[in-house]
Amino acid sequence: MFGKDRNDLLDLLTTKYGIRSIVQYYPLYRYPLFQKLGQGDHDCPVLEKFWDNSFSVPMWCGMEDDVIETIADSIKSAIADLKAMK
């Protein structure tokens, strides 16, 4: 992503926009248990690329439209900020 990565985006969302986002849903073969069982080495480039770029934003049941718009606008603004930092 133009010399920046997901973690740069998450850091900016938290520090500048006050939106805490997290990385979830690791590929199973990355968990220590699966590695201990000998299932840790897999060649899954599409999954790796997806996982390296995915994150979860705050969400809850009954979330108001203005909150959704604020989160979406903040993500757009943070991406624009990162592009400008090249």
C-alpha positions in Angstrom: 0.0 0.0 0.0 2.2 2.9 -1.4 5.1 2.1 1.0 2.9 1.8 4.1 1.2 -1.3 5.6 -1.9 -2.2 7.6 -0.2 -1.5 10.9 0.6 2.0 9.7 -3.0 2.5 9.0 -4.1 1.1 12.3 -1.7 3.3 14.2 -2.9 6.4 12.4 -6.6 5.4 13.0 -5.9 5.1 16.7 -3.6 8.1 17.2 -5.2 10.7 14.9 -8.8 9.6 14.6 -9.4 7.8 17.9 -10.6 4.6 16.2 -9.2 1.4 17.7 -9.1 -1.3 15.1 -7.6 -4.8 15.6 -6.2 -7.7 13.7 -8.2 -10.9 14.1 -8.7 -14.3 12.7 -5.1 -15.5 12.2 -4.7 -18.3 9.7 -4.9 -21.5 11.8 -1.5 -22.7 10.8 0.0 -19.6 12.4 -1.2 -20.6 15.9 1.5 -22.3 18.1 -0.7 -25.3 18.6 -0.9 -26.1 14.9 2.8 -25.4 14.6 3.5 -27.8 17.4 1.4 -30.4 15.6 3.6 -30.0 12.5 0.9 -28.0 10.6 2.7 -24.6 10.6 4.3 -24.7 7.2 1.9 -24.0 4.4 2.2 -22.2 1.1 -1.0 -20.0 1.0 0.0 -16.8 -0.7 -3.5 -15.6 -1.3 -4.5 -16.1 2.3 -1.3 -14.5 3.5 -1.9 -11.4 1.4 -5.5 -11.2 2.6 -4.5 -11.6 6.2 -1.6 -9.1 5.9 -4.1 -6.5 4.8 -7.2 -7.2 6.8 -8.4 -5.7 10.1 -11.6 -5.3 12.1 -13.2 -2.0 12.9 -15.4 -1.3 15.9 -18.9 -2.6 15.4 -21.9 -3.5 17.6 -25.6 -4.3 17.3 -27.6 -1.1 16.8 -24.7 0.9 15.6 -26.0 4.3 14.5 -25.5 5.5 10.9 -23.5 8.5 11.9 -21.0 6.3 13.8 -20.6 4.1 10.7 -20.1 7.1 8.5 -17.5 8.5 11.0 -15.5 5.3 10.9 -15.7 5.1 7.1 -14.7 8.7 6.7 -11.8 8.3 9.1 -10.5 5.3 7.2 -10.7 7.2 4.0 -8.9 10.2 5.6 -6.2 8.0 7.2 -5.5 6.4 3.8 -5.2 9.8 2.2 -2.8 10.9 5.1 -0.7 7.8 4.5 -0.5 8.5 0.7 0.6 12.1 1.5 3.4 10.7 3.8 5.2 8.9 0.9 
